[in-house]
């Protein structure tokens, strides 16, 4: 008697981004092109920025022309992009002589993760004062929770239609996929004026806006991430050197509304 495999319809999480903004700069990342976009509608003098990814320098498979200060309207999806940073790069960003002060720093390497918006459509904006657009909707499973004071954050594992297969096969022949990871910020631990209570493995649908958190990372924190804090043990004026800092920024979804699905 033959056993039959129960058929399944693969479900994909939502992962959609719509943004307007101004091109600050673009640079090559292998065959791809990364673009720093200043978001429209920012009230402060230093607007929020996000990084766009144009696969192969294209949008929707089509080659494009993109110039500095172009105002664009884009649609796409969020991905996490791991990369390696070494001690020499940290020292260069700090604009100090850390490589001489901290022997062995140049050989230190640690993994970091950026958040990019992979572009599917791009349009040059010609109107003079269009209404700003900044909208994100994602679904995913809570993989991590943390807080900073009254601010609450969640890391979501998103299994959207763009996630890659990892070669394994699960229950009923369902393929395993490599999730995209995004971070969500719940301002003051609330959503629509209501306090929230989240646990790992909760499934959420979040609607909100992309924003940027700027901060400065110390050399001590960089070395801790790399597991090399011992390099400071024999450094003169170590208390001062460990506080050498470089500018950083992280991309978050600021939640505006949320649906918490039953497990």
RACOR-V75885 format. One record per residue. RES is the residue in one letter. SS is DSSP state (A for helix, B for strand, O for the rest). D_CENTER is the distance of its C-alpha to the mean C-alpha in Angstrom with 1 decimal. Layout:
RES_SS_D_CENTER ; RES_SS_D_CENTER
This chain:
X_O_50.5 ; X_O_47.1 ; X_O_44.0 ; X_O_41.6 ; X_O_37.9 ; X_O_36.6 ; X_O_34.6 ; X_O_31.2 ; X_O_29.0 ; X_O_25.4 ; X_O_23.2 ; X_O_19.7 ; X_O_17.1 ; X_O_16.2 ; X_B_13.0 ; X_B_13.8 ; X_B_12.6 ; X_B_15.3 ; X_B_15.1 ; X_B_17.7 ; X_B_17.5 ; X_B_19.1 ; X_B_18.3 ; X_B_18.2 ; X_B_18.1 ; X_B_17.5 ; X_B_17.8 ; X_B_18.5 ; X_B_16.3 ; X_O_19.0 ; X_O_20.2 ; X_B_17.0 ; X_B_16.5 ; X_B_13.4 ; X_B_13.9 ; X_B_13.0 ; X_B_13.8 ; X_B_15.4 ; X_B_15.3 ; X_O_18.9 ; X_O_20.5 ; X_O_19.3 ; X_O_22.2 ; X_O_21.7 ; X_O_22.7 ; X_O_19.2 ; X_O_17.0 ; X_O_13.4 ; X_B_11.6 ; X_B_8.7 ; X_B_8.6 ; X_B_10.5 ; X_B_11.8 ; X_B_15.5 ; X_A_16.7 ; X_A_19.9 ; X_A_19.9 ; X_B_20.7 ; X_B_19.8 ; X_O_21.2 ; X_O_23.1 ; X_B_24.9 ; X_B_25.0 ; X_O_24.3 ; X_O_25.3 ; X_O_22.8 ; X_O_24.0 ; X_O_22.8 ; X_O_23.0 ; X_O_23.1 ; X_B_22.0 ; X_B_20.3 ; X_B_19.4 ; X_B_16.8 ; X_B_15.9 ; X_B_13.6 ; X_B_11.0 ; X_B_7.3 ; X_B_6.7 ; X_B_5.3 ; X_B_7.3 ; X_B_9.5 ; X_B_12.0 ; X_B_15.0 ; X_B_16.1 ; X_B_19.8 ; X_A_22.1 ; X_A_23.5 ; X_A_20.3 ; X_A_19.8 ; X_A_23.5 ; X_A_23.2 ; X_A_20.4 ; X_A_22.7 ; X_O_25.6 ; X_O_27.9 ; X_O_30.2 ; X_A_28.2 ; X_A_29.2 ; X_A_32.8 ; X_A_32.4 ; X_O_30.4 ; X_O_32.1 ; X_O_29.9 ; X_A_26.6 ; X_A_26.2 ; X_A_26.2 ; X_O_23.4 ; X_B_20.2 ; X_B_17.1 ; X_B_13.9 ; X_B_10.5 ; X_B_7.0 ; X_B_4.6 ; X_B_2.1 ; X_B_5.6 ; X_B_8.3 ; X_B_11.1 ; X_B_14.2 ; X_B_17.3 ; X_B_19.4 ; X_B_19.9 ; X_B_22.8 ; X_B_24.2 ; X_O_25.1 ; X_O_28.7 ; X_O_29.5 ; X_O_30.0 ; X_O_28.5 ; X_O_26.5 ; X_O_25.0 ; X_O_21.3 ; X_O_18.8 ; X_B_15.4 ; X_B_15.2 ; X_B_12.8 ; X_B_14.3 ; X_B_13.0 ; X_B_15.1 ; X_B_14.5 ; X_B_16.1 ; X_B_15.3 ; X_B_14.8 ; X_B_14.6 ; X_B_15.7 ; X_B_16.1 ; X_B_17.5 ; X_B_18.2 ; X_O_21.6 ; X_O_21.8 ; X_B_18.0 ; X_B_16.7 ; X_B_13.3 ; X_B_12.5 ; X_B_10.2 ; X_B_11.1 ; X_B_12.1 ; X_B_12.3 ; X_O_15.3 ; X_O_15.5 ; X_O_18.0 ; X_O_15.8 ; X_O_15.3 ; X_B_17.5 ; X_B_20.7 ; X_B_21.1 ; X_B_24.9 ; X_B_26.0 ; X_B_27.9 ; X_O_27.9 ; X_A_30.4 ; X_A_32.5 ; X_A_31.0 ; X_O_27.5 ; X_B_25.1 ; X_B_22.3 ; X_B_18.8 ; X_B_15.6 ; X_O_13.0 ; X_B_9.5 ; X_B_7.6 ; X_B_5.8 ; X_B_7.0 ; X_B_10.0 ; X_B_12.2 ; X_B_15.9 ; X_A_17.8 ; X_A_20.8 ; X_A_20.3 ; X_B_21.6 ; X_B_21.1 ; X_O_23.8 ; X_O_25.8 ; X_B_26.0 ; X_B_24.9 ; X_O_22.9 ; X_O_23.4 ; X_O_20.8 ; X_O_21.3 ; X_O_19.5 ; X_O_20.0 ; X_O_20.2 ; X_B_19.2 ; X_B_17.7 ; X_B_17.3 ; X_B_15.4 ; X_B_16.0 ; X_B_14.6 ; X_B_12.9 ; X_B_9.7 ; X_B_10.2 ; X_B_9.5 ; X_B_10.9 ; X_B_13.0 ; X_B_14.9 ; X_B_17.1 ; X_B_17.0 ; X_B_20.5 ; X_A_22.0 ; X_A_23.1 ; X_A_19.6 ; X_A_18.6 ; X_A_21.7 ; X_A_21.3 ; X_A_18.0 ; X_A_20.0 ; X_O_23.1 ; X_O_25.2 ; X_A_26.1 ; X_A_29.7 ; X_A_29.6 ; X_A_30.3 ; X_O_33.4 ; X_O_35.9 ; X_O_34.3 ; X_O_36.5 ; X_O_35.2 ; X_A_32.3 ; X_A_31.6 ; X_A_30.9 ; X_A_29.1 ; X_O_26.6 ; X_O_25.5 ; X_O_24.7 ; X_B_21.2 ; X_B_18.6 ; X_B_16.2 ; X_B_12.5 ; X_B_9.7 ; X_B_6.5 ; X_B_4.9 ; X_B_6.7 ; X_B_9.1 ; X_B_12.5 ; X_B_14.8 ; X_B_18.0 ; X_B_19.6 ; X_B_19.3 ; X_B_21.5 ; X_B_21.9 ; X_B_23.6 ; X_O_26.5 ; X_O_26.1
